Amino acid sequence: MQHTPVLLREVLELLAPSKGEVFVDGTIGLGSHARAILEKIGANGKLIGIDADARNLKLARANLKKFSNVKFHRANFRELGNFVPPNSADGILLDLGLSSLHLDNAGRGFSFRNSGPLDMRFNSRQVLTAAGILNGFTENEIADIFFQFGEIRSSRKIARKVVEFRRKQKFLRTEDLVGIVEAKSLLPQIFQALRIAVNDELNSLEEGLLAAEKILKSNGRIAVISFHSLEDRIVKNFFRERKKTGVLEILTKKPVTPGSDEIQKNPRSRSAKLRVAKRLQRALKSSKDFPSL
């Protein structure tokens, strides 16, 4: 199974992978970006692929089976420092998008368009699900999730309806949630908010950026593709702060976005924003006892 990688040409141009280099794909997905990077770094290069989703990793392994210079790890990219030593990576890619595999798989509950269980976990080993939030969190906590992660002004009203529904029966399936929302135009934001909360995505991003900075070599590059304003704001602010302290040089003054041709071929790419920075300083602290790359 393959899928269309977003902003592939721009990622390769700005990350500029070369023969023999070490790269990290912190959200390897089905391996489409990774494949293109592997072809650039050649047999003497190395790629570390990380993903929290076991099914994604299985498919990535199958899609990249012809490459012997890849190591896979099932983890959130916030943990990449556990697998990659400081000052060792020439390039890092974080593609924060929800894959078509997630959206199209009704059994995962990511899409309001499909009937399925209210799950939304990237990592099936974790306990918290979307149903767990809707059935167990307080009205105020649910309203805060909708407001902070979905930027929904009517979050209090929707949270109240959630509590009214669960007094009669538990939330189990996506249609349970869809059914209580009067303004159907808000469904994308509601599902986004729950997904972010379930997977702790914004904290993961902040921690992942810090971890990425530590493992980059001098002149190493990090590319981040985000798909909504909350993620993009975190990346933009992180790059700006590190620029002020002389750690990073920002290579994209404005976020790079898909052209009309790419959007036409892959409509799900339309909200993508790519930001890239280069490390200027080596981390002062080194580490030992890491597994071999």
URRASUL-V724722 format. One record per residue. N is the residue number from 1. RES is the residue in three letters. PHI is phi as a letter, one per 30 degrees, with the letter a starting at -180 (999 if undefined). Layout:
n	res	phi
N	RES	PHI
N	RES	PHI
This chain:
n	res	phi
1	MET	999
2	GLN	b
3	HIS	b
4	THR	d
5	PRO	d
6	VAL	d
7	LEU	h
8	LEU	d
9	ARG	e
10	GLU	d
11	VAL	d
12	LEU	d
13	GLU	d
14	LEU	d
15	LEU	d
16	ALA	h
17	PRO	d
18	SER	b
19	LYS	e
20	GLY	i
21	GLU	d
22	VAL	c
23	PHE	b
24	VAL	b
25	ASP	c
26	GLY	d
27	THR	b
28	ILE	d
29	GLY	h
30	LEU	c
31	GLY	j
32	SER	d
33	HIS	d
34	ALA	e
35	ARG	e
36	ALA	d
37	ILE	d
38	LEU	d
39	GLU	d
40	LYS	d
41	ILE	d
42	GLY	i
43	ALA	d
44	ASN	d
45	GLY	d
46	LYS	b
47	LEU	b
48	ILE	c
49	GLY	c
50	ILE	b
51	ASP	a
52	ALA	d
53	ASP	c
54	ALA	d
55	ARG	d
56	ASN	e
57	LEU	d
58	LYS	d
59	LEU	d
60	ALA	d
61	ARG	e
62	ALA	d
63	ASN	d
64	LEU	c
65	LYS	d
66	LYS	d
67	PHE	c
68	SER	c
69	ASN	c
70	VAL	b
71	LYS	c
72	PHE	c
73	HIS	b
74	ARG	d
75	ALA	a
76	ASN	d
77	PHE	d
78	ARG	d
79	GLU	c
80	LEU	d
81	GLY	d
82	ASN	d
83	PHE	c
84	VAL	b
85	PRO	d
86	PRO	e
87	ASN	h
88	SER	b
89	ALA	c
90	ASP	d
91	GLY	a
92	ILE	b
93	LEU	b
94	LEU	b
95	ASP	c
96	LEU	d
97	GLY	d
98	LEU	d
99	SER	d
100	SER	e
101	LEU	d
102	HIS	d
103	LEU	d
104	ASP	d
105	ASN	c
106	ALA	e
107	GLY	d
108	ARG	c
109	GLY	i
110	PHE	d
111	SER	c
112	PHE	d
113	ARG	d
114	ASN	c
115	SER	d
116	GLY	a
117	PRO	d
118	LEU	d
119	ASP	c
120	MET	i
121	ARG	d
122	PHE	d
123	ASN	c
124	SER	d
125	ARG	d
126	GLN	d
127	VAL	d
128	LEU	d
129	THR	b
130	ALA	d
131	ALA	d
132	GLY	d
133	ILE	d
134	LEU	d
135	ASN	c
136	GLY	c
137	PHE	d
138	THR	d
139	GLU	e
140	ASN	d
141	GLU	d
142	ILE	d
143	ALA	d
144	ASP	d
145	ILE	d
146	PHE	d
147	PHE	d
148	GLN	d
149	PHE	c
150	GLY	c
151	GLU	h
152	ILE	c
153	ARG	d
154	SER	c
155	SER	e
156	ARG	d
157	LYS	d
158	ILE	d
159	ALA	d
160	ARG	d
161	LYS	d
162	VAL	e
163	VAL	d
164	GLU	d
165	PHE	d
166	ARG	d
167	ARG	d
168	LYS	c
169	GLN	a
170	LYS	d
171	PHE	d
172	LEU	b
173	ARG	b
174	THR	e
175	GLU	d
176	ASP	d
177	LEU	d
178	VAL	e
179	GLY	d
180	ILE	c
181	VAL	c
182	GLU	d
183	ALA	d
184	LYS	d
185	SER	d
186	LEU	d
187	LEU	e
188	PRO	e
189	GLN	d
190	ILE	d
191	PHE	d
192	GLN	d
193	ALA	d
194	LEU	d
195	ARG	d
196	ILE	d
197	ALA	d
198	VAL	e
199	ASN	c
200	ASP	h
201	GLU	d
202	LEU	d
203	ASN	d
204	SER	d
205	LEU	d
206	GLU	d
207	GLU	d
208	GLY	d
209	LEU	d
210	LEU	d
211	ALA	d
212	ALA	d
213	GLU	e
214	LYS	d
215	ILE	c
216	LEU	d
217	LYS	d
218	SER	e
219	ASN	i
220	GLY	d
221	ARG	b
222	ILE	b
223	ALA	b
224	VAL	b
225	ILE	c
226	SER	c
227	PHE	b
228	HIS	a
229	SER	d
230	LEU	d
231	GLU	d
232	ASP	d
233	ARG	d
234	ILE	d
235	VAL	d
236	LYS	e
237	ASN	d
238	PHE	d
239	PHE	d
240	ARG	d
241	GLU	d
242	ARG	d
243	LYS	d
244	LYS	d
245	THR	c
246	GLY	i
247	VAL	d
248	LEU	b
249	GLU	c
250	ILE	d
251	LEU	c
252	THR	b
253	LYS	d
254	LYS	b
255	PRO	d
256	VAL	d
257	THR	b
258	PRO	d
259	GLY	d
260	SER	d
261	ASP	d
262	GLU	d
263	ILE	d
264	GLN	d
265	LYS	d
266	ASN	b
267	PRO	e
268	ARG	d
269	SER	d
270	ARG	d
271	SER	c
272	ALA	d
273	LYS	b
274	LEU	c
275	ARG	b
276	VAL	b
277	ALA	b
278	LYS	c
279	ARG	d
280	LEU	c
281	GLN	c
282	ARG	d
283	ALA	d
284	LEU	d
285	LYS	c
286	SER	c
287	SER	b
288	LYS	c
289	ASP	i
290	PHE	d
291	PRO	d
292	SER	d
293	LEU	d
